Amino acid sequence: MATLQSLAFSSPLSHHLHQPRSFSGKVSLTIRGSSHSTFNGQCLQLPRRRWSQPRPNAQVPGFVIKMVKPTIQFIQGTDEQTIPDVRLTQSRDGTNGMAIFKFDQPSVFDSSGEVGDITGFYMIDDEGVLQSVDVNAKFVNGKPAGIEAKYIMRSPREWDRFMRFMERYSNENGLQFIKK
């Protein structure tokens, strides 16, 4: 699951913070610039804040986690509305596999003239993006009729990551797995 962290923890300046020192009711912090930055901080003096006891049942602010709806895109930024038929194959030893997505009358054909060209096959969820450039369009009587996209997994780690995406995508879109 993706989490967001405060920039203060990952900032190079956070490694140069001195511990607060109390001088006559004031807190003093000194921030020194790193060798990678031209920033040279200065001493800050703030009035010392009185800390009250936490109230029972009070909510404590914490990290905000943003969940992304799992989607498929052919043009980055434009979600595909058509639900695909998906076929999975896996090697006997489980080290690699392939997923074949077939879209009949995908919505990308409706918007590709306005938004742009198909640039690839993107599967997006809260863990990130899985992508492939193995995308083929099917035409009938000169008109687009479907798209077939292949995603190849070359390791058990890639297989597991793909399966996590598919679990989220299927839950969101009402798909179910049928083993043949």
C-alpha positions in Angstrom: 0.0 0.0 0.0 1.3 3.4 -0.9 1.8 5.9 1.9 2.7 9.5 2.0 5.4 10.8 4.2 6.1 14.2 5.5 8.7 16.0 3.5 10.5 17.0 6.7 11.6 13.5 7.3 13.1 13.1 3.8 14.5 16.6 3.5 18.3 16.9 3.6 17.8 19.8 6.0 16.1 17.6 8.5 19.4 15.9 9.2 20.9 19.1 10.3 18.3 20.2 12.9 19.6 20.7 16.4 17.5 19.6 19.3 15.4 22.5 20.7 17.1 24.4 23.5 15.1 26.4 26.0 16.3 29.9 26.8 14.1 31.8 29.2 10.8 30.5 28.0 11.7 30.5 24.3 12.6 27.7 22.0 15.6 28.1 19.7 16.2 26.1 16.6 19.2 26.4 14.3 19.1 25.0 10.8 22.4 24.7 9.0 22.6 24.3 5.2 24.1 21.1 3.8 27.0 20.9 1.4 24.5 20.3 -1.4 22.5 23.4 -0.7 23.2 27.1 -0.8 20.7 27.7 2.0 22.2 29.0 5.2 19.5 29.2 7.9 19.3 31.5 10.8 18.4 31.1 14.4 14.7 31.2 15.1 13.3 32.2 18.5 9.7 31.3 19.2 7.7 31.6 22.4 7.5 28.3 24.2 4.1 26.7 23.9 2.5 25.1 26.9 1.5 21.6 26.2 -1.8 20.5 27.5 -2.8 16.9 28.4 -4.5 15.1 25.5 -8.2 15.0 25.8 -9.9 11.6 25.9 -11.4 10.5 22.6 -9.5 13.3 20.8 -8.5 12.6 17.2 -4.8 12.8 16.6 -3.8 14.0 13.2 -1.9 11.4 11.2 -0.9 10.5 7.7 -3.4 10.8 4.9 -3.5 7.8 2.5 -4.9 8.4 -1.0 -6.3 5.4 -2.7 -6.4 5.4 -6.5 -9.2 3.7 -8.3 -7.6 0.9 -10.4 -7.9 1.8 -14.1 -6.7 0.9 -17.5 -5.6 3.5 -20.0 -4.3 3.5 -23.6 -3.8 7.3 -23.6 -2.3 8.6 -20.4 -4.9 10.5 -18.5 -7.9 9.0 -20.3 -9.5 6.0 -18.5 -10.8 3.1 -20.7 -14.4 2.5 -19.9 -14.8 -0.9 -21.7 -14.2 -3.9 -19.4 -11.8 -6.4 -21.1 -11.8 -10.2 -21.4 -8.5 -11.3 -19.8 -6.6 -14.5 -20.4 -3.7 -15.5 -18.2 -0.9 -18.0 -18.9 1.9 -19.0 -16.5 4.9 -21.2 -17.0 4.9 -24.5 -15.1 7.6 -23.4 -12.7 5.7 -20.1 -12.1 8.7 -17.8 -13.0 7.0 -16.0 -15.8 3.6 -15.5 -17.5 1.5 -13.4 -19.8 -1.8 -11.6 -19.6 -3.8 -11.0 -22.8 -6.5 -8.3 -22.6 -9.1 -8.2 -25.4 -11.3 -5.1 -25.6 -14.4 -5.1 -28.0 -15.3 -1.6 -29.1 -13.1 0.2 -26.6 -14.0 3.8 -25.7 -10.5 4.9 -26.6 -11.5 4.9 -30.2 -14.2 7.5 -29.4 -11.8 9.9 -27.9 -8.5 9.2 -29.5 -9.0 11.9 -32.2 -9.7 14.5 -29.6 -7.2 13.5 -26.9 -4.3 12.0 -28.8 -2.8 8.8 -30.0 -2.7 5.5 -28.3 0.8 5.4 -26.6 0.7 2.1 -24.8 -1.2 0.0 -22.3 -1.2 1.4 -18.7 -2.6 -0.4 -15.6 -2.8 2.1 -12.8 -3.5 1.5 -9.1 -2.4 2.8 -5.7 0.9 0.9 -6.0 1.9 2.6 -9.3 1.7 1.9 -13.0 2.2 -1.4 -14.9 2.8 -0.7 -18.6 3.3 -2.5 -22.0 3.7 -1.3 -25.5 2.5 -4.6 -27.0 -0.9 -3.2 -28.2 -2.6 -4.2 -31.5 -5.8 -2.7 -32.9 -8.3 -4.8 -34.9 -10.1 -3.2 -37.8 -13.3 -4.5 -39.6 -14.2 -2.8 -42.9 -11.8 0.0 -42.2 -13.3 0.8 -38.8 -11.7 0.1 -35.4 -13.4 -2.9 -33.8 -11.1 -3.9 -30.9 -7.8 -3.8 -29.1 -5.6 -6.7 -27.9 -2.9 -5.8 -25.4 -0.3 -8.2 -23.9 1.5 -7.8 -20.6 4.5 -10.1 -20.0 5.6 -10.9 -16.5 9.2 -12.2 -16.3 9.6 -12.9 -12.6 7.4 -14.1 -9.7 7.6 -10.6 -8.2 6.1 -9.1 -11.5 3.4 -11.9 -11.4 2.5 -11.1 -7.8 2.3 -7.4 -8.6 0.1 -8.0 -11.6 -2.2 -10.2 -9.6 -2.6 -7.5 -6.9 -3.6 -5.1 -9.7 -6.1 -7.6 -11.1 -7.6 -8.2 -7.8 -8.2 -4.5 -7.2 -9.4 -4.0 -10.8 -11.8 -7.0 -10.7 -13.3 -5.9 -7.4 -13.9 -2.4 -8.8 -15.4 -3.7 -12.1 -17.2 -6.8 -11.0 -15.0 -9.3 -12.8 -14.5 -12.9 -11.6 -11.8 -15.5 -12.2 -12.7 -18.7 -14.0 -10.1 -21.4 -14.2 -10.2 -23.5 -17.4 
